[in-house]
Amino acid sequence: MKYLSIGLRVLLTAAFVMAGGAKLAGVEMMVQTFDAVGLGQWFRYVTGIIEISGAILLWVPAVRLIGAALLASTSVGAVLAHLLVLGPSMVPALVLAALLFAVIYLHRDEAKLA
């Protein structure tokens, strides 16, 4: 399970660093996407920062679950944006969400229960 977790985190880190970087760099497709969603370009920057920060947190054991939860939230938001506004290309967001929930499941023992 250790190697499965590492493999998932490598894949997720690559995906979210690239996606977050594209948002922060102002790649035209990202600008158009956030225009279509209608929340403003500030939200593109916030999402990019969350994606890159979450990808980093996946590698810090004490906050790994927080990072995975942040990224899962952005993936669920992307699925909703595609369902409600953008159209039918939500499969990548669904796949990323499923992989993130797998990471959460694999590391569920790291959750501190008070």
Backbone torsions as a table, in degrees:
resi	resn	phi	psi	omega
1	MET	NA	-28.5	179.2
2	LYS	-59.4	-45.6	-177.4
3	TYR	-72.5	-31.8	174.6
4	LEU	-63.0	-44.9	178.6
5	SER	-61.1	-45.0	-179.6
6	ILE	-62.6	-45.1	179.8
7	GLY	-61.1	-43.9	177.9
8	LEU	-62.5	-42.9	-178.5
9	ARG	-68.1	-35.5	176.1
10	VAL	-62.7	-48.4	179.6
11	LEU	-60.7	-47.6	-179.5
12	LEU	-65.0	-39.8	178.5
13	THR	-61.7	-46.4	178.9
14	ALA	-60.1	-46.7	-177.8
15	ALA	-62.1	-46.3	-174.6
16	PHE	-79.2	-29.2	174.6
17	VAL	-68.0	-41.4	177.7
18	MET	-65.7	-45.5	-179.2
19	ALA	-65.9	-45.3	179.4
20	GLY	-65.0	-40.3	177.5
21	GLY	-62.5	-40.6	178.0
22	ALA	-63.6	-38.7	178.4
23	LYS	-66.2	-46.0	-178.5
24	LEU	-69.6	-30.9	179.8
25	ALA	-78.5	-11.7	178.9
26	GLY	76.4	34.1	176.2
27	VAL	-55.8	134.1	-171.6
28	GLU	-52.7	-40.8	180.0
29	MET	-61.3	-38.7	178.9
30	MET	-68.7	-40.5	177.9
31	VAL	-60.7	-45.7	179.7
32	GLN	-64.8	-40.2	179.9
33	THR	-61.5	-46.5	-178.9
34	PHE	-72.0	-27.9	171.3
35	ASP	-63.6	-43.6	-178.8
36	ALA	-65.2	-36.9	179.7
37	VAL	-68.2	-34.3	173.5
38	GLY	89.5	13.2	179.9
39	LEU	-96.2	-2.4	178.4
40	GLY	95.6	159.8	-178.4
41	GLN	-72.7	-22.5	175.9
42	TRP	-58.1	-35.2	-178.7
43	PHE	-69.4	-28.9	175.2
44	ARG	-64.4	-43.0	178.8
45	TYR	-65.9	-43.8	179.4
46	VAL	-60.7	-44.9	-180.0
47	THR	-63.4	-41.9	177.8
48	GLY	-61.6	-42.4	178.7
49	ILE	-65.2	-42.6	178.6
50	ILE	-62.5	-42.2	-178.0
51	GLU	-65.0	-45.1	-179.9
52	ILE	-70.3	-42.1	178.4
53	SER	-63.0	-44.1	178.7
54	GLY	-61.3	-39.2	178.4
55	ALA	-62.9	-39.0	177.4
56	ILE	-67.3	-42.8	-178.1
57	LEU	-63.8	-23.8	177.7
58	LEU	-59.4	-20.0	-175.8
59	TRP	-101.8	0.0	-180.0
60	VAL	-107.1	107.3	-172.7
61	PRO	-51.4	-38.9	-175.9
62	ALA	-67.7	-23.4	-176.8
63	VAL	-127.7	15.0	-178.7
64	ARG	-55.4	-44.7	-178.7
65	LEU	-66.8	-34.3	176.6
66	ILE	-64.7	-45.2	177.8
67	GLY	-60.7	-44.8	179.3
68	ALA	-64.2	-39.3	179.1
69	ALA	-67.1	-40.9	176.5
70	LEU	-60.2	-46.4	-179.2
71	LEU	-67.4	-38.1	177.1
72	ALA	-63.2	-37.9	177.7
73	SER	-63.2	-41.9	178.2
74	THR	-67.0	-34.9	178.2
75	SER	-67.3	-42.2	177.0
76	VAL	-64.0	-40.4	175.7
77	GLY	-61.0	-39.5	177.9
78	ALA	-65.5	-41.5	177.1
79	VAL	-59.8	-46.3	179.3
80	LEU	-63.1	-40.8	178.6
81	ALA	-61.1	-40.4	178.8
82	HIS	-69.1	-40.7	179.7
83	LEU	-65.7	-41.2	-171.4
84	LEU	-93.8	-27.0	-171.9
85	VAL	-130.8	-51.1	-165.0
86	LEU	-84.7	-30.2	-177.6
87	GLY	115.6	-168.4	-160.9
88	PRO	-85.2	31.3	179.1
89	SER	-108.8	48.1	-175.6
90	MET	-89.7	-4.5	-175.4
91	VAL	-57.3	-45.6	178.7
92	PRO	-58.2	-41.1	179.2
93	ALA	-65.7	-37.6	177.4
94	LEU	-65.4	-42.0	179.4
95	VAL	-64.0	-46.1	178.9
96	LEU	-61.9	-41.2	178.3
97	ALA	-61.5	-43.5	179.5
98	ALA	-62.0	-41.9	178.7
99	LEU	-65.5	-37.8	178.3
100	LEU	-67.5	-39.8	176.7
101	PHE	-65.9	-30.3	174.7
102	ALA	-66.3	-41.4	176.9
103	VAL	-63.1	-43.7	178.0
104	ILE	-59.2	-44.3	179.9
105	TYR	-63.8	-44.9	-178.3
106	LEU	-63.4	-28.4	-176.2
107	HIS	-110.9	20.1	-177.3
108	ARG	-59.9	-26.5	179.3
109	ASP	-70.9	-14.5	178.9
110	GLU	-80.2	-10.6	179.5
111	ALA	-66.8	130.3	177.7
112	LYS	-87.4	116.7	177.6
113	LEU	-99.0	122.7	-176.9
114	ALA	-88.1	NA	NA
